[in-house]
């Protein structure tokens, strides 16, 4: 009895993985670009509080 590779190989799971991978790969430069802005936006009130007025 030969093992059927395609019955145990779920193609929908592979397509879902590649879809999530492509979306993450597309959003990664955007997150990498926005991360310093978000950190600066979080640190801005702290810097304003520490500066002598």
Biopython code that builds the backbone (N, CA, C, O; Angstrom):
import numpy as np
from Bio.PDB.StructureBuilder import StructureBuilder

atoms = [
    (1, "UNK", "N", (0.841, -1.196, 0.000)),
    (1, "UNK", "CA", (0.000, 0.000, 0.000)),
    (1, "UNK", "C", (0.880, 1.250, 0.000)),
    (1, "UNK", "O", (1.655, 1.479, 0.929)),
    (2, "UNK", "N", (0.748, 2.042, -1.043)),
    (2, "UNK", "CA", (1.563, 3.246, -1.162)),
    (2, "UNK", "C", (0.949, 4.388, -0.354)),
    (2, "UNK", "O", (-0.269, 4.512, -0.230)),
    (3, "UNK", "N", (1.832, 5.206, 0.181)),
    (3, "UNK", "CA", (1.372, 6.352, 0.964)),
    (3, "UNK", "C", (1.050, 7.503, 0.019)),
    (3, "UNK", "O", (1.889, 7.922, -0.779)),
    (4, "UNK", "N", (-0.174, 8.006, 0.120)),
    (4, "UNK", "CA", (-0.582, 9.127, -0.720)),
    (4, "UNK", "C", (-0.107, 10.421, -0.067)),
    (4, "UNK", "O", (-0.567, 10.789, 1.014)),
    (5, "UNK", "N", (0.809, 11.097, -0.730)),
    (5, "UNK", "CA", (1.401, 12.295, -0.143)),
    (5, "UNK", "C", (0.414, 13.456, -0.121)),
    (5, "UNK", "O", (0.441, 14.286, 0.787)),
    (6, "UNK", "N", (-0.449, 13.507, -1.117)),
    (6, "UNK", "CA", (-1.321, 14.669, -1.236)),
    (6, "UNK", "C", (-2.465, 14.648, -0.236)),
    (6, "UNK", "O", (-3.010, 15.700, 0.099)),
    (7, "UNK", "N", (-2.840, 13.464, 0.248)),
    (7, "UNK", "CA", (-3.937, 13.407, 1.205)),
    (7, "UNK", "C", (-3.493, 13.915, 2.577)),
    (7, "UNK", "O", (-4.273, 14.541, 3.293)),
    (8, "UNK", "N", (-2.235, 13.643, 2.940)),
    (8, "UNK", "CA", (-1.743, 14.111, 4.228)),
    (8, "UNK", "C", (-1.173, 15.524, 4.136)),
    (8, "UNK", "O", (-0.922, 16.164, 5.157)),
    (9, "UNK", "N", (-0.973, 15.999, 2.931)),
    (9, "UNK", "CA", (-0.382, 17.317, 2.713)),
    (9, "UNK", "C", (-1.501, 18.328, 2.512)),
    (9, "UNK", "O", (-2.123, 18.374, 1.451)),
    (10, "UNK", "N", (-1.754, 19.141, 3.537)),
    (10, "UNK", "CA", (-2.855, 20.100, 3.488)),
    (10, "UNK", "C", (-2.403, 21.336, 2.727)),
    (10, "UNK", "O", (-1.537, 22.074, 3.198)),
    (11, "UNK", "N", (-2.984, 21.569, 1.551)),
    (11, "UNK", "CA", (-2.572, 22.691, 0.708)),
    (11, "UNK", "C", (-3.107, 24.007, 1.251)),
    (11, "UNK", "O", (-2.488, 25.052, 1.056)),
    (12, "UNK", "N", (-4.255, 23.969, 1.932)),
    (12, "UNK", "CA", (-4.808, 25.204, 2.483)),
    (12, "UNK", "C", (-3.934, 25.761, 3.601)),
    (12, "UNK", "O", (-3.791, 26.975, 3.747)),
    (13, "UNK", "N", (-3.355, 24.863, 4.382)),
    (13, "UNK", "CA", (-2.480, 25.301, 5.458)),
    (13, "UNK", "C", (-1.216, 25.945, 4.892)),
    (13, "UNK", "O", (-0.711, 26.923, 5.443)),
    (14, "UNK", "N", (-0.711, 25.397, 3.798)),
    (14, "UNK", "CA", (0.483, 25.955, 3.171)),
    (14, "UNK", "C", (0.175, 27.314, 2.560)),
    (14, "UNK", "O", (0.974, 28.244, 2.671)),
    (15, "UNK", "N", (-0.983, 27.431, 1.916)),
    (15, "UNK", "CA", (-1.371, 28.718, 1.331)),
    (15, "UNK", "C", (-1.572, 29.765, 2.415)),
    (15, "UNK", "O", (-1.215, 30.929, 2.230)),
    (16, "UNK", "N", (-2.145, 29.356, 3.549)),
    (16, "UNK", "CA", (-2.346, 30.281, 4.653)),
    (16, "UNK", "C", (-1.006, 30.743, 5.213)),
    (16, "UNK", "O", (-0.843, 31.911, 5.569)),
    (17, "UNK", "N", (-0.038, 29.813, 5.290)),
    (17, "UNK", "CA", (1.286, 30.162, 5.799)),
    (17, "UNK", "C", (1.981, 31.149, 4.876)),
    (17, "UNK", "O", (2.566, 32.127, 5.341)),
    (18, "UNK", "N", (1.922, 30.901, 3.567)),
    (18, "UNK", "CA", (2.567, 31.806, 2.617)),
    (18, "UNK", "C", (1.880, 33.164, 2.580)),
    (18, "UNK", "O", (2.532, 34.186, 2.370)),
    (19, "UNK", "N", (0.567, 33.179, 2.783)),
    (19, "UNK", "CA", (-0.160, 34.450, 2.809)),
    (19, "UNK", "C", (0.255, 35.274, 4.023)),
    (19, "UNK", "O", (0.521, 36.470, 3.901)),
    (20, "UNK", "N", (0.310, 34.639, 5.195)),
    (20, "UNK", "CA", (0.720, 35.351, 6.403)),
    (20, "UNK", "C", (2.170, 35.788, 6.313)),
    (20, "UNK", "O", (2.533, 36.856, 6.805)),
    (21, "UNK", "N", (3.010, 34.953, 5.676)),
    (21, "UNK", "CA", (4.421, 35.299, 5.537)),
    (21, "UNK", "C", (4.592, 36.500, 4.622)),
    (21, "UNK", "O", (5.412, 37.377, 4.896)),
    (22, "UNK", "N", (3.824, 36.550, 3.534)),
    (22, "UNK", "CA", (3.938, 37.673, 2.602)),
    (22, "UNK", "C", (3.404, 38.957, 3.227)),
    (22, "UNK", "O", (3.959, 40.032, 3.003)),
    (23, "UNK", "N", (2.319, 38.850, 4.017)),
    (23, "UNK", "CA", (1.777, 40.033, 4.688)),
    (23, "UNK", "C", (2.762, 40.552, 5.728)),
    (23, "UNK", "O", (2.982, 41.759, 5.831)),
    (24, "UNK", "N", (3.357, 39.638, 6.500)),
    (24, "UNK", "CA", (4.331, 40.048, 7.507)),
    (24, "UNK", "C", (5.573, 40.637, 6.844)),
    (24, "UNK", "O", (6.152, 41.600, 7.347)),
    (25, "UNK", "N", (5.981, 40.057, 5.713)),
    (25, "UNK", "CA", (7.161, 40.550, 5.003)),
    (25, "UNK", "C", (6.894, 41.924, 4.408)),
    (25, "UNK", "O", (7.817, 42.723, 4.246)),
    (26, "UNK", "N", (5.634, 42.201, 4.081)),
    (26, "UNK", "CA", (5.271, 43.508, 3.539)),
    (26, "UNK", "C", (5.175, 44.541, 4.655)),
    (26, "UNK", "O", (5.566, 45.693, 4.465)),
    (27, "UNK", "N", (4.655, 44.142, 5.824)),
    (27, "UNK", "CA", (4.460, 45.085, 6.921)),
    (27, "UNK", "C", (5.727, 45.320, 7.732)),
    (27, "UNK", "O", (5.794, 46.269, 8.514)),
    (28, "UNK", "N", (6.736, 44.465, 7.554)),
    (28, "UNK", "CA", (7.948, 44.590, 8.359)),
    (28, "UNK", "C", (8.689, 45.901, 8.127)),
    (28, "UNK", "O", (9.086, 46.533, 9.106)),
    (29, "UNK", "N", (8.902, 46.353, 6.874)),
    (29, "UNK", "CA", (9.574, 47.655, 6.696)),
    (29, "UNK", "C", (8.757, 48.813, 7.243)),
    (29, "UNK", "O", (9.325, 49.793, 7.726)),
    (30, "UNK", "N", (7.431, 48.720, 7.175)),
    (30, "UNK", "CA", (6.581, 49.790, 7.701)),
    (30, "UNK", "C", (6.719, 49.860, 9.219)),
    (30, "UNK", "O", (6.837, 50.946, 9.786)),
    (31, "UNK", "N", (6.703, 48.699, 9.876)),
    (31, "UNK", "CA", (6.872, 48.673, 11.327)),
    (31, "UNK", "C", (8.273, 49.139, 11.709)),
    (31, "UNK", "O", (8.452, 49.822, 12.717)),
    (32, "UNK", "N", (9.268, 48.767, 10.901)),
    (32, "UNK", "CA", (10.646, 49.172, 11.170)),
    (32, "UNK", "C", (10.805, 50.671, 10.992)),
    (32, "UNK", "O", (11.647, 51.289, 11.643)),
    (33, "UNK", "N", (10.004, 51.260, 10.115)),
    (33, "UNK", "CA", (10.051, 52.701, 9.887)),
    (33, "UNK", "C", (9.301, 53.440, 10.989)),
    (33, "UNK", "O", (9.738, 54.506, 11.422)),
    (34, "UNK", "N", (8.173, 52.888, 11.453)),
    (34, "UNK", "CA", (7.345, 53.571, 12.442)),
    (34, "UNK", "C", (7.809, 53.353, 13.872)),
    (34, "UNK", "O", (7.391, 54.077, 14.776)),
    (35, "UNK", "N", (8.673, 52.359, 14.091)),
    (35, "UNK", "CA", (9.088, 52.047, 15.455)),
    (35, "UNK", "C", (9.851, 53.188, 16.123)),
    (35, "UNK", "O", (9.544, 53.508, 17.271)),
    (36, "UNK", "N", (10.840, 53.826, 15.463)),
    (36, "UNK", "CA", (11.507, 54.963, 16.122)),
    (36, "UNK", "C", (10.563, 56.126, 16.387)),
    (36, "UNK", "O", (10.717, 56.834, 17.382)),
    (37, "UNK", "N", (9.585, 56.329, 15.508)),
    (37, "UNK", "CA", (8.612, 57.401, 15.711)),
    (37, "UNK", "C", (7.754, 57.098, 16.939)),
    (37, "UNK", "O", (7.463, 57.991, 17.735)),
    (38, "UNK", "N", (7.353, 55.837, 17.088)),
    (38, "UNK", "CA", (6.539, 55.456, 18.246)),
    (38, "UNK", "C", (7.340, 55.575, 19.536)),
    (38, "UNK", "O", (6.813, 56.022, 20.555)),
    (39, "UNK", "N", (8.616, 55.177, 19.497)),
    (39, "UNK", "CA", (9.462, 55.286, 20.692)),
    (39, "UNK", "C", (9.675, 56.752, 21.052)),
    (39, "UNK", "O", (9.610, 57.118, 22.225)),
    (40, "UNK", "N", (9.929, 57.594, 20.050)),
    (40, "UNK", "CA", (10.116, 59.024, 20.310)),
    (40, "UNK", "C", (8.823, 59.648, 20.833)),
    (40, "UNK", "O", (8.860, 60.532, 21.689)),
    (41, "UNK", "N", (7.687, 59.191, 20.321)),
    (41, "UNK", "CA", (6.392, 59.718, 20.769)),
    (41, "UNK", "C", (6.109, 59.315, 22.212)),
    (41, "UNK", "O", (5.469, 60.057, 22.958)),
    (42, "UNK", "N", (6.600, 58.115, 22.606)),
    (42, "UNK", "CA", (6.420, 57.683, 23.994)),
    (42, "UNK", "C", (7.379, 58.414, 24.924)),
    (42, "UNK", "O", (7.026, 58.717, 26.064)),
    (43, "UNK", "N", (8.591, 58.700, 24.449)),
    (43, "UNK", "CA", (9.598, 59.332, 25.300)),
    (43, "UNK", "C", (9.445, 60.841, 25.368)),
    (43, "UNK", "O", (10.048, 61.484, 26.226)),
    (44, "UNK", "N", (8.649, 61.416, 24.478)),
    (44, "UNK", "CA", (8.513, 62.870, 24.446)),
    (44, "UNK", "C", (7.903, 63.444, 25.730)),
    (44, "UNK", "O", (8.437, 64.426, 26.245)),
    (45, "UNK", "N", (6.810, 62.884, 26.275)),
    (45, "UNK", "CA", (6.292, 63.426, 27.541)),
    (45, "UNK", "C", (7.275, 63.253, 28.694)),
    (45, "UNK", "O", (7.351, 64.104, 29.581)),
    (46, "UNK", "N", (8.030, 62.153, 28.683)),
    (46, "UNK", "CA", (9.022, 61.930, 29.737)),
    (46, "UNK", "C", (10.109, 62.992, 29.652)),
    (46, "UNK", "O", (10.536, 63.529, 30.673)),
    (47, "UNK", "N", (10.558, 63.297, 28.434)),
    (47, "UNK", "CA", (11.580, 64.322, 28.253)),
    (47, "UNK", "C", (11.047, 65.696, 28.646)),
    (47, "UNK", "O", (11.786, 66.512, 29.197)),
    (48, "UNK", "N", (9.788, 65.957, 28.371)),
    (48, "UNK", "CA", (9.199, 67.248, 28.740)),
    (48, "UNK", "C", (9.068, 67.381, 30.253)),
    (48, "UNK", "O", (9.208, 68.474, 30.801)),
    (49, "UNK", "N", (8.801, 66.271, 30.919)),
    (49, "UNK", "CA", (8.687, 66.320, 32.379)),
    (49, "UNK", "C", (10.051, 66.496, 33.031)),
    (49, "UNK", "O", (10.164, 67.161, 34.061)),
    (50, "UNK", "N", (11.092, 65.903, 32.438)),
    (50, "UNK", "CA", (12.419, 65.971, 33.041)),
    (50, "UNK", "C", (13.093, 67.308, 32.788)),
    (50, "UNK", "O", (13.948, 67.730, 33.566)),
    (51, "UNK", "N", (12.711, 67.982, 31.697)),
    (51, "UNK", "CA", (13.349, 69.263, 31.400)),
    (51, "UNK", "C", (12.866, 70.336, 32.369)),
    (51, "UNK", "O", (11.670, 70.437, 32.646)),
    (52, "UNK", "N", (13.789, 71.130, 32.878)),
    (52, "UNK", "CA", (13.365, 72.224, 33.766)),
    (52, "UNK", "C", (12.639, 73.306, 32.980)),
    (52, "UNK", "O", (13.153, 73.817, 31.985)),
    (53, "UNK", "N", (11.465, 73.642, 33.427)),
    (53, "UNK", "CA", (10.662, 74.648, 32.724)),
    (53, "UNK", "C", (11.019, 76.031, 33.247)),
    (53, "UNK", "O", (10.458, 77.027, 32.790)),
]
sb = StructureBuilder()
sb.init_structure("model")
sb.init_model(0)
sb.init_chain("A")
sb.init_seg("    ")
for serial, (resi, resn, name, xyz) in enumerate(atoms, 1):
    if name == "N":
        sb.init_residue(resn, " ", resi, " ")
    sb.init_atom(name, np.array(xyz, "f"), 0.0, 1.0, " ", f" {name:<3s}", serial, name[0])
structure = sb.get_structure()
